[in-house]
Amino acid sequence: MSATTETRPTNTTQQATRERTGPNPFTRRKVIGYLITLLTWVVVLIFFFPVLWMIITSFKTEGQAASFPPQFLFTPTFDGYAAVFDRGMGLYLLNSLFLAVGSTIVVMLLAIPAAYALSVRPIIRWQDGLFFFISTKFMPVAASIIPVFLLLRTFGLLDNLWALGVLYLGINLPLAVWMMRSFFAEVPIAVVEAAQIDGASYSRELWRVSLPIVAPGAAAAALICFIFAWNEYFLANLLTAVVARTTPPFLGSFVDGRGQFLAILSAASTIAVLPVIVAGWLAQKRLVRGLAMGAVK
């Protein structure tokens, strides 16, 4: 009897406590999580809608693409894609692929040992070296285009893929060095010292010991350099004409005095973004890990 009498006040106290504190905190946390997830999807759809609309427009005719209000129900056609390749887009895609892949490979081959020397094995006055690399990004490209143009014209290198690749190399190298330097700074010094004690050479210490640890960061840096080289428009538009023309200037050629060819331009743009999407999809896991390196210590 006494035990029953003792438990009743306890139950009443618990019920009063629940009434004062409100709903279960775990339920409230779930509701907040669902709302955040819904908001995230809304934001993603808002940002992705222009790309989706571009893909949809690429399957329309020019009349359907220019109609107002927009037509959502239509018969898909591949005329835009056929017209794009009839205008020679294949050559421009190959030029962009050659420049983006080639310059990225050379950038990473130069940036990895340079960043390693500035982090794990710092050279004398390494701060000055880092400042020199970043100082090359201070001047806008437009401010240096006239001397670059005159220099290339003097040596007969206008409309030349190799000359444009060297310029892309100079643009992306400082960024890659700074990124890789921050990644190599996260390599445990004990691992490097253990490799040195085992008699590892400098090259083995770099490529076989330290680089696998920062491989996600290297993938992120390479992908960013690839995207920058693939999307570069200013230099490719001013320094090339036919032979070394790349995809971005080619896309701009669809807007002229006769009007905007929206369907063909959408088809060309859809083809142009595919390599970047494929590269990002293949490297998405390493990209996320690489960009998050150094965020939590």
C-alpha positions in Angstrom: 0.0 0.0 0.0 2.8 2.4 0.9 4.6 1.5 -2.3 1.6 2.4 -4.4 1.2 5.6 -2.5 4.8 6.5 -3.1 4.7 5.9 -6.9 1.7 8.0 -7.6 3.3 11.4 -6.7 6.3 10.3 -8.8 4.1 9.7 -11.9 2.3 13.0 -11.3 5.6 14.8 -11.1 6.8 13.3 -14.3 3.6 14.2 -16.1 3.9 17.8 -14.8 7.5 17.9 -15.9 6.5 16.8 -19.5 3.8 19.4 -19.6 6.2 22.1 -18.6 9.0 21.1 -21.0 6.7 20.6 -24.0 7.1 17.9 -26.7 9.8 15.3 -26.8 13.2 17.0 -27.7 14.0 14.1 -30.0 10.7 14.7 -31.9 11.5 18.4 -32.2 15.0 17.6 -33.5 13.5 15.3 -36.2 11.1 18.0 -37.3 14.0 20.5 -37.5 16.0 18.0 -39.5 13.2 17.4 -42.0 12.7 21.2 -42.4 16.4 21.7 -43.1 16.4 18.8 -45.6 13.4 20.3 -47.4 15.0 23.7 -47.5 18.2 22.2 -48.8 16.4 20.5 -51.7 14.5 23.7 -52.5 17.8 25.6 -52.7 19.4 22.9 -54.8 16.4 22.9 -57.2 16.6 26.7 -57.5 20.3 26.6 -58.4 19.9 23.5 -60.7 16.8 24.8 -62.6 18.8 27.0 -65.1 20.9 23.9 -66.1 17.7 21.8 -66.3 16.0 24.4 -68.5 19.1 24.6 -70.7 18.9 20.8 -71.2 15.2 20.9 -72.0 15.7 23.8 -74.4 18.4 21.9 -76.3 15.7 19.4 -77.5 13.4 22.2 -78.9 13.3 23.9 -82.2 14.3 27.6 -82.5 10.7 28.6 -82.6 9.7 26.7 -79.5 12.8 27.9 -77.6 11.9 31.6 -78.4 8.2 31.2 -77.7 6.6 33.1 -74.8 5.1 31.8 -72.6 7.5 28.9 -72.6 6.4 25.6 -74.0 6.6 22.7 -71.6 5.0 20.1 -73.8 6.7 19.6 -77.1 8.1 16.9 -79.4 11.9 16.5 -78.7 14.3 16.9 -81.6 18.0 16.4 -82.0 18.3 19.1 -84.7 20.2 21.4 -82.4 22.8 18.8 -81.6 23.2 17.9 -85.3 23.6 21.6 -86.2 26.3 22.0 -83.4 28.5 19.4 -84.9 27.9 20.6 -88.4 29.5 23.9 -87.3 32.6 22.0 -86.2 32.2 21.7 -82.4 34.1 18.5 -82.4 37.4 20.3 -83.1 36.8 22.8 -80.4 36.0 20.1 -77.8 39.2 18.3 -78.7 41.2 21.5 -78.3 39.6 22.2 -74.9 40.2 18.7 -73.7 43.8 18.8 -74.8 44.4 22.1 -73.1 42.5 21.3 -69.9 43.9 17.8 -69.4 47.5 18.6 -70.5 47.8 21.8 -68.5 46.3 20.1 -65.4 48.8 17.2 -65.6 51.8 19.6 -65.9 50.4 21.9 -63.2 50.1 19.0 -60.7 53.5 17.6 -61.6 55.1 21.0 -60.8 52.8 21.9 -57.9 53.2 18.7 -55.9 57.0 18.9 -55.3 56.9 22.7 -54.9 54.2 22.5 -52.3 56.1 19.6 -50.5 59.2 21.8 -50.4 57.2 24.6 -48.9 55.5 22.5 -46.2 57.0 19.2 -45.1 60.5 20.1 -46.1 60.5 23.9 -46.0 63.2 25.7 -47.9 65.0 28.8 -46.9 62.7 31.8 -46.8 59.7 29.7 -47.9 57.3 32.5 -47.0 58.8 34.6 -49.8 58.2 31.7 -52.2 54.6 31.4 -51.2 54.1 35.2 -51.5 55.7 35.1 -55.0 53.2 32.5 -56.2 50.2 34.3 -54.9 51.5 37.7 -56.2 51.1 36.4 -59.7 47.4 36.5 -59.2 47.3 40.2 -58.1 47.2 41.6 -61.6 44.0 41.0 -63.7 44.5 39.1 -66.9 43.1 42.0 -68.8 45.9 44.2 -67.7 48.6 41.9 -69.1 46.8 40.9 -72.3 48.5 43.5 -74.6 52.1 42.5 -73.8 51.2 38.9 -74.0 49.6 39.4 -77.4 52.6 41.3 -78.7 55.0 38.7 -77.4 53.1 35.8 -79.0 52.7 37.7 -82.3 56.5 38.4 -82.3 57.3 34.7 -82.0 54.5 33.6 -84.3 52.6 31.8 -81.5 49.1 33.4 -82.0 46.4 30.8 -82.5 48.7 28.1 -81.1 47.6 25.4 -78.6 51.0 25.1 -77.0 51.2 28.8 -76.2 47.7 28.8 -74.8 48.6 25.8 -72.7 51.6 27.6 -71.2 49.4 30.5 -70.3 46.9 28.1 -68.6 49.8 26.6 -66.8 50.9 30.0 -65.4 47.3 30.8 -64.3 46.6 27.6 -62.4 50.0 26.8 -61.0 49.9 29.3 -58.1 46.5 28.1 -57.0 47.6 24.5 -57.1 50.7 25.2 -55.1 48.8 27.0 -52.4 46.2 24.2 -52.2 48.7 21.4 -52.1 50.8 23.2 -49.6 47.8 23.4 -47.2 47.2 19.7 -47.8 50.8 18.6 -47.2 50.9 20.6 -44.0 48.4 18.1 -42.6 50.8 15.1 -43.1 51.9 13.8 -39.7 55.5 14.6 -39.2 56.0 11.2 -37.5 55.2 9.4 -40.8 57.8 11.5 -42.7 60.4 10.9 -40.0 59.7 7.2 -40.1 60.2 7.1 -43.8 63.5 9.0 -43.4 64.7 6.6 -40.7 63.9 3.7 -43.1 66.2 5.3 -45.7 63.6 6.6 -48.1 64.9 9.0 -50.7 63.3 12.4 -51.2 61.3 11.2 -54.2 60.1 8.1 -52.5 59.2 10.1 -49.4 57.2 12.4 -51.5 55.5 10.1 -54.1 55.1 6.9 -52.0 54.6 8.2 -48.5 53.2 11.7 -48.3 51.2 11.9 -51.6 48.9 8.9 -50.9 47.9 10.6 -47.6 46.9 13.8 -49.4 45.5 12.1 -52.5 41.9 13.5 -51.9 43.4 17.0 -51.8 45.4 16.4 -54.9 42.2 15.2 -56.7 40.4 18.3 -55.6 43.2 20.6 -56.8 43.4 18.8 -60.1 39.7 19.0 -60.6 39.6 22.8 -59.9 42.5 23.4 -62.3 40.7 21.3 -65.0 37.5 23.3 -64.6 39.3 26.6 -64.7 41.2 25.6 -67.9 38.1 24.2 -69.5 36.0 27.3 -68.8 38.6 29.9 -69.7 37.2 32.4 -72.2 39.2 35.6 -72.2 42.6 34.4 -73.4 41.1 31.8 -75.7 38.9 34.4 -77.4 41.6 37.0 -77.9 44.6 34.8 -78.7 43.0 32.2 -81.0 41.2 32.3 -84.3 40.6 28.8 -85.9 43.3 26.3 -85.2 43.5 26.7 -81.4 39.9 27.8 -80.8 38.3 26.3 -77.7 34.8 25.6 -76.7 33.9 28.8 -74.7 34.6 31.2 -77.6 32.7 28.8 -79.9 29.6 29.1 -77.6 29.7 32.9 -77.9 29.6 32.7 -81.7 25.9 31.7 -81.5 24.9 35.2 -80.5 25.3 37.6 -83.3 23.5 40.4 -85.1 20.9 38.0 -86.5 19.6 37.1 -83.0 20.2 34.5 -80.3 20.0 30.9 -81.5 18.7 29.6 -78.1 18.1 25.9 -79.1 21.5 25.4 -80.8 23.3 27.4 -78.0 21.6 25.2 -75.4 22.6 22.0 -77.2 26.2 23.3 -77.5 26.2 24.3 -73.8 24.9 20.9 -72.7 27.7 19.2 -74.6 30.2 21.6 -73.1 29.3 20.9 -69.5 29.3 17.1 -69.8 33.1 16.7 -69.3 33.0 18.8 -66.2 30.0 16.9 -64.8 31.6 13.5 -65.6 34.9 14.6 -64.0 33.1 15.9 -60.9 31.0 12.8 -60.6 34.0 10.5 -60.8 36.0 12.5 -58.3 33.1 13.5 -56.0 34.2 11.4 -53.0 37.8 12.5 -53.2 36.7 16.1 -53.9 34.6 16.3 -50.7 37.4 14.7 -48.6 40.0 16.9 -50.2 38.1 20.2 -49.7 37.4 19.2 -46.1 41.1 18.4 -45.3 42.4 20.8 -42.7 39.0 21.9 -41.6 39.0 19.8 -38.4 42.1 19.2 -36.4 
